[in-house]
């Protein structure tokens, strides 16, 4: 990515993440932005939770940011680009969710949703216990297990299968963008991680925990979004 000045790499990631969803958000069939209040609330609530987590982990040295690839503007310990991440990523994920709602009529994972949820609940809880007290692994996995349990047992949504489908699709751009953040396309990582605070398992350059972190983050976004959205996709079908 030598054509991008070093100090604009993280900014470029944010812009590329949101560019297509924002350009297509006025598409008349999806009517995505007509749910703008639910979009705003989901981004604000999830961003508040995860930015607080982010600030704490940055202060504790669980992860950090390479100033070479930042514009130099900070709020607290976090670069302004990190705040952009918690705006662009949920917007893009919600867009994917609504696109799949419209173009994929059947809830193809609906009948498997509870089994998938229980699998992740048990695996994340067991790994959280096993790798305790490594902060990223333990807190990430316990949080994901608790949030999935709350969703499955208390909320009991009819969109859980569609969430897992959307999450699976979102893994493709996430793999590219997180790979960029962790050093695939740059001389040094934009975001670095202390392997003393995680399992030490990387998928490419990405810590394995990031995939669970993204699932928990997206799930919290979805919980707030689906609680508050008024206008349903015209092709949304329950399982």
N, C-alpha and C positions, 0 to 999 in steps of 0.2 A: 504494500500500500504506500509506496514511496511518493506517489503523486499527491498524497494528503500531507500537509505540514504536520509535524509531530504533535504540536499542541492542540490540534483539532481532531485527533483520532476519536476520542470518546464522544465528542460532539457529533461527529459524522455517524457514529453508530446509532445515536439517538435519532438523528434525522432520517437515516435509512430505515430504521425500525418503524417510524410512523408515517413515512412518505406515502406509501401506497394505500394503507388503510384510511388516512386522512383524505387523500384524493378521491377515494371511492365511497366515502362515508355519506355522500349526498345521493348515492345511487337510489333511484326511486323505488326499486323493488324491495330493497332492504329496509329503507326508512330508518337507518341506524341512529342518526342524530336526533330523531324525534324522541328518543329515550335519553336526551341529554342530561336530565336531572339524575337518573339512575347511573349514568356513566360518571358524572361528576362525583356523586356520593361514593360510588365504589372505589374510584381512584383516590379520593380524599381519605376515606376510612382506612383502606389497605395501606396507602402511603404513609399515614400517620403511624401505624403499627410498625411497618417494616423500616421506615426511616429511623425510628427510635432504636430499633434493633441494630440497624446499620451503624448509627452513631456510637452505640455502646461497643460493638465489636471492633470498630475502628480504633476507639480509645484503648481497648484491651489488646490490640495488635493481632487479632484473629485474622484480619485482612487489612489491606491498605491500598493506596493509590499512587501510581507512578507519575510524579509531577511533569515528567517529560511529555506526556500525552494529554495534558490538561490545559485549559485556558488560564488557570490560576485564580479563579473566583471560588470562594468557599463560603459555606454557611456552617458554622461550627467546625467539626473535623471533616465534613464531607464536601467534596467539590460540587460545584453547581451542576455538573454533568450527571452526578449521581441522583440528584433531585429530578433531572430530566428522565433518567431511567425509570423512575417510579411514576412517570406520567406517560411516556411513550409505550412502554411494555404492556401495561394493562389495557390501554386503548387498543393496541394492536390485537391482543388476545381476545378482547370482547368482540372486535370486528370479525375475527376468525370464527368465534362462536356463532354469531348471527349469520355469517355467510353459510356455515354448515347447516344451521337451522333451516335456511331457505332452500338450499340446493340438495340437501340430503334428507329426503322425506322420512324414511323410517329411522327410528331410534335403534340403530344397529347394535349398540352396546348396552341397551337398556336392560335386557334380561341377564347380562353379566355384571352389571354395575355394582351390585352388593358384594359379589364375590371378589371383584377387583378391589373394592374399597377395603374389605376385610383383609385381603392379602397385604395391601400397603399398611394398614393399621398394625398388623402383627409384625411384619418385617421391620418397619421403622421403629416400633417400640423395642423389639429385641435388639436391634443394632444400636439403638440409643443407650440401652442398658449396658451392652457389651463394650461400647467405646467410651462410656462415661469415665472420666470427666473431660474428655476432649470437647471443648465448648461448641464448635460449629456442628459437629456430628450429633452430640447429645441434644442440644436445644433445637436444632433443625428437625431432627427425627421425632423428638417428643412432641414438638409443636404440630408437626404434620399428622402424627398419630392421633393427637387429641382433637384437632380440627376435623379430621375425617370421621372420627367417632361421633363428634357432635353433629356433623352433617348427616351421617347415616342414621343415628339413633334418635335425634331430637328434631332436626329439620325435616328429614325424610323427603327430600325433593324428588320431583318426577323428571328432573333434568340431569341427574347424576351420570347417566350413560352418555349424554351429549357433552357433559363436562370432560369426561375421560377421552372421548373422541377429539374434542377441541384441543385438549392438552397434548394428545399424541401428535396432532398436526402442528401445533405450535413448537414442538420439540425440534422440528426441522430448521426454522429460522433461528431458534434459540441456540442450537448447536453451532451455527455459523457465527452469530453475534457473540456468544460467550467464548467461543474459540478465539475470536478477534480480541476480546477483552483479556484473555488469559495468555496471549502470546503467539497465536498461530501466524499472524500476518505482520507482526512487529518484532523488532530486535529484542524487546523486553516486554514482560506483561504490563498491561495497562492497570489491571487489578491483580495484586499478588495475595497469596494465601499462606498462612503459617501452617505447615503440615503437622506441627505439633498439636494443632487444635482440630484436625480432621482425620479421616481414616488413612490418608496418604494414597488413596486410589484415584487415579486420573483417567478420564476418558478423553483421549487426546491430551489436551492441556487443561481440561475442565475438571475440577474436583467433583467426585461423584455426588457429593452432598448438594451441589447446585441444582441437580435435576429434581431432588425432593423439595428443596427450597422453592423452586419455581412452581412446583405443583401446589404447595401450600399457599403460596402467594396468589396464584391464579384462583384457587378455590375460595379464598377469602374475598377476592374481587367478585367472584360469581355469586357468593352468598348475598353480598350487599346489592349487587346489580339485579338479581332476580327477585329479591325482596321488594325492590323499589321501581322496577320498570313497569310501565303502564301499557305500552304498545307492544303486543306480541308479534313475532314473525308470522306472516300469513301462511306459512307452511309448517308451523310448529305443530308436531303431533306427539302426543304422549304415548309412552310405551304401553 
